[in-house]
Amino acid sequence: MNKLFKNLTKELLGLVYFNIYKRYFSNHGNRTLIYHAFGSKLEHDTYGISINLDLFKSHMLYLKDNYSFHNITNSHKHNNSISITIDDGYKDTLDAVSILEDFKIPFDLFITSDFINKNGYLSENDIKEISLLKYSHIGSHGKTHTKLASLSRKKQKLELFESKKVIESIIGNIVNSISFPHGSYNEDTTLLLKEIGYEFAATSKKGFNTNKTNKLSMHRSEIIAYDKIKDLKKKVDGFYDYY
């Protein structure tokens, strides 16, 4: 009953927010989406981050029919566009990448460097092969997937620098982007990004990206396992940007 009430409240607030404000005053720009896993049953997934691969494919077909696609590093330049990002680096990312390549859809893959080569995660060879694909862009998702804002400046620097260095050594190219684990960051994070050489950073804050968006705190909207096409459309339109 509590869950039903919560969902009904969420939908009602979204309806009011979208129809009174978002539709008329703030409904333009690029929408960047977050995906995580694709069909695998993850023991730690109590939220629903692992989406059925066929459902993911239907998402991409719908989006391809209605929007243009750009990597997140170019997203702020394009209105009415979509950017696809994938966090963590689970092994089943390979299945999603295959679909994205078939559809010629650009994507950004953000990898947690300490997870590389572990069971259920991408190997170094997987990452190298993905980095060579035409539509891919590889970034960091931290070293240990720890909330950056919970760490001292010294430990944050280790997370940001070491993950960048490890991934660069694998792909043989510069890593200039990061997505914040758990969406967590603070003022120290932003200063360190500039010091270490990151040019783009993705948050978990909902909203459109425009040419006025800070490139070190870009907006993204999370897609979960239960999002059908109607839910995806609402998220793209900004129906839930109020929270």
N, C-alpha and C positions, 0 to 999 in steps of 0.2 A: 504493500500500500504506500509506504514512504517513497519507494522508488518511482511508482506511478505518479504520485503527487509532485515529486521533484521534476519528472520529465514534462508533466503538463504545465508546471510553472515556467520551466525553461522555454517551452514552445510559446506560451502566451507572452512572456517578456520579449522573446525574439520577434514575434508578430508585431507587437506594439512598437518596438525599437526600429524595426526595418521599415515599417509603413509610415511612421511619423518622421523619422530622421534619415536613416541610411539610404533609402531609395532616392531621396531628393537632394541630399546635401553632401554625401560622402561615399558615393557608389562608383568609383572609378579607380583605375590603376591596375597593378599586377597583383594576382593572388598566388601566393606561394604555399604549396601543400606539403605536409610532412607524412610520409609513410615510414613504417619500421620493418615489419616482417610479413611474409607472404605464405601463409598456409601452415607453417610449422606450429606445433603445440609447445609453447614455452612455459616452463614450470613457474616462472616469476611473473607471467602475464595475467594479472588480475584485472587489468583495465580493458583489454581487448585490442592490443596493438597489432596482432597478427591477422591480416585480412586474407580471405580466400582468394586464390590466384585468379579464378574466373571472374570474381567480382572486381578485382583490380583491373583486369583486362576490360571489363565493361566500363569502368571509370575512364580509362584512357580513350576508349572509342567515343564516349560521350564528349569528353573534353576536346578531342581532336576535331570533332565535327563543329565545335562552337567557339574555339579559341585558338590563338597562336601560342606557341611555346618558346620560352627562353630560359637559359640558365639563370640562376639567382643573381649571378654577378652582372647580368644585363637587365634584370627584371625591372629596375626603377625607370628604365627608358621607354617602357612599352605599356600603354593602356590596354585594357581588355585582354590581358594575356595571363598565362599560367606558367608557373615554375614548379617542377617536381623535385622534391628532395627526399632522400632516404637516409635515415639515421642508424647508427650502431654498427652495421656491417655483418648482419646475420648471413649464414650460408645461402638461405633461400633468396637472398637478394639477386642471385644469379638468374633465377626464374623470372623475376621482375625485369631485370636488365634485358633479357632476351625479348620480352614483349616491347619494351621501350625502343630497343634497336629496330625491331620489325616495323614499328610505327613511326620510326624516325623522330622520336621525341627526346629532346635534350633533358638531361637530369643531373643532379648534384648528389653525390654519395659522400656522406660524412662518416668517417671511420674512427672508432675508439681503438687506439693503437695497441693497448695491452690485450685486447681481445683477438688480435690477429693470430691465426694458426690454432686457435683453441677450438675444441669440439663445438660444432654448431655455428661457427663463424667463418668468415672468408679467410683463405690462406694468402700468403704473400703472392703466390702465383695468380690466384684469382684477381687480386687487386691490380696487379700489373697488367693482366689481360683486359680488365675493365677500363683501365686508364688509357689504353690504346684505341678504344672505340671512338668513333667519330662524335657521338653525341654525349659523351661522358665528361664530367668534371669532378675531380676528387678533392675532398677537403677533410679537415680534422673534426673529431667529435670528442676531443680531450684524450688524455692518456688512460685514465682509469674510470671514466664516466661518473666522476664525483661532481657534486654541485660546487661550481667555482666560487660562488659567493660565500660558501661556508669555510673556505680555505684562507690561510694567510697569503699575503702577497708573494712570499717566497715559494709556497707550494703551488699557487696559481701559475707562477712563471714556469715551474717544472712541468705542469700539466700542458701548458700551451706550447712550450718550446720543444719538449721531448716528443710529443705526438706529431708535431710538424716535421721534425727531423726524421723520425722513423718512416713516416709515409713518403716523404721526399726521397728517401734512400730506396724505397721500393719502386716508385713510379718513375724515378729519374727526372722529376720536374718539380717546379716550385709549388708549394701549397700556400695559397693566399686567402683561404676562406675557412671558416669554422662555424659549426652550429653548437650552441651551448648545451651541454648535458643537463637535462631537466629544465632547460630554459633559464638557468641560474647564472647571473653575472652581477658585477657591481662596478664602481668607479675604477677600482684597481684593475679589473679585467680590461676595461676599455683602454686604459693607459698602457697596459702590457701588450695588448694587441698591436698597437702602433709601434711599440719598441721592438717587438719580435718580428714584425713584418707582415701581419695579417691586414688585408685590405677590405674584407667583407666578413660580417658576422651575422648569423641568423638566430633569432630568438624564438620563443614559443608564444609571443604576443600576437593576437589576431589583428588583422587589418590589411589594407592595401599598401603596396609599395609604390611610391611615385618618385619623381626626381627630387622631392624634398625630404625623402626618407634618409635618415642617418645610415650610411652603409655599414656601420658597426653595430647596428641594432635593427636589422631588417625583420619585417613581420612574417609570420607563418601561421597556418591553420592546420591543426592535426586531424588526420583522417583515421578512423578506427574501424574495427572489424564489422560493425553493425551498420555502417553508412551505405545505404542504397543510393541509387542515382538521385532520388529526391532530396536526400540528406546532403549529398555532395553538392548539388546545385545551391542549396541554402547556404552552405559554408562558403562557396565561391562568391555568392552574392553579398555576403556579409550579414546574414540573418542572426548570427550568434556573436557578432563583434562587440556586443555590449559587455561581455565578461572575459 
